[in-house]
Structure formats: structure tokens, C-alpha cells
Amino acid sequence: MTNDQNICKKCKNKSYRYDGNNLKVDICYRCGYFICDTNIKNDELIYFLVESPQVIPYLIKMEYLKPTN
């Protein structure tokens, strides 16, 4: 995301930020672009989310990730 965390870097439309524990996810529902950020040193989590992005809506539904904007 750009300095304005509500703008998608790829298509310049509104994006949405979700936080959960040490995980932050910015999602653009228009183009599907998303960025995951964490201060956990485990790259397997990021790799899993990138390889299986369909799990992100489940994490939101289960309230592991909560909207921040």
C-alpha cells in the first residue's frame, strides 16, 4: 500500500485493512490485490496466505482478523 493505507497500490481504488494479533492484511476487493505484514519471524505464515488467499475471508469471518478502517 502507499502512504495512504486506504489506497490499493495496484489499481488505486479503496483498500481495507485488517489486524489480528501480529498480522496485518490490506485487501483490495476490486482487483484482489493484498499485502500481508507481520512481525512474526515465521515466513511460513506469509507463504501460506499468499499460496492460499481463500483462507483470508475465513480469518475475517472467524474474527481473527478485524477491520481497522
WONORTA-V115842 format. One record per run of one state. SS is the DSSP state (a for helix, b for strand, c for the rest). FROM is the first residue (numbers start at 1). LEN is the number of residues. If there is no record, write none. Layout:
ss: {SS/SS}
from: {FROM/FROM}
len: {LEN/LEN}
This chain:
ss: {c/b/c/b/c/b/c/b/c/b/c/a/c/a/c/b/c}
from: {1/7/8/14/15/16/21/23/28/34/39/43/52/55/62/66/68}
len: {6/1/6/1/1/5/2/5/6/5/4/9/3/7/4/2/2}
